[in-house]
Amino acid sequence: MSKTVTLRLDDKNYAQFRKLAKQDNRPLSNFIETAALRYIEEHGFVDEYEMTEIMENKELNRSIVNGLRDSKSGQGRFV
């Protein structure tokens, strides 16, 4: 089910979003939602190729497991 979110924008940003949404022939809310999702996809996650490399790197995964174990037991330090 869809959720409603209130977003406060200054006039300049509102006008910019409105203009871009109109150029893209979409409602303002859809434009903002799509832009936010694209940002998350580009900046928040690794792509499939990177994830495959990470998962196949046994030394890296061993180090992550050891670091997690040390963290849970209160050992080690953050640098």
N, C-alpha and C positions, 0 to 999 in steps of 0.2 A: 504494500500500500504506500502511496506517495506521502511524503511529509512536506510540510510548509516551513520555510525558513525565511526569516526577515533579515534583510541586508540593508545596511545604511550606506549610501554612496553620496559623495559630494556631487554638486551639479556637473562639474567637469567630467568626472569619471562616468556618471550616469549618461551624459550625452555621448561620450565615446562608446560605451557599451551599446547604447541604443542604435547609434550609427552603424556599428559593425554587425549587430543583429539584423538590422534592416537590409544591409548589403548581402547578408547571407540568407535572407528571406526566412528568418526564423524568429520565434518569440524571444523576448529578452531573457526570460528565465531559462529557456532551452540553450540559448547562446552561453550564458554564464555557467550552466551546468556542464555543457560540453567543453568549454575552455578549462574549467577546473579539473575535469576528468583527464583531459589531454595533458595538463601540467603534471598530474599525479603519475600518469603512465610514463612520461618522459623523465621525471626527476625522482620519483619515489621508489621505483622498482628496477631490478635488473632485467634485461631481456633474456629470452630463452637461451641464446648462445652463451651469455655470461653465466647464467645459472648452471648450464651443463658443465662449463669449465670449473665452476666452484665445486659442484657435486663430484666431479671426477678427480679433484685434487686431494689425494689421500692425506698428504702431509698437512694441508690447510685444515681439513676436517678433523684430523687428530688433534691439532692445536686448538681448534674451537671447542672440542669435547673436553680437553684438558683444562682450558680456561674456564669453561662453564662449571666443571667440577670444583676447581679451585675457588671460584667465586661463591658457589653454594656453601663451601666449607669455611669461608672467611679468610682464605689464604690469598696471597698475591696483593697487588696494588694497581690502582688505575694510574696511568701515565698520561 
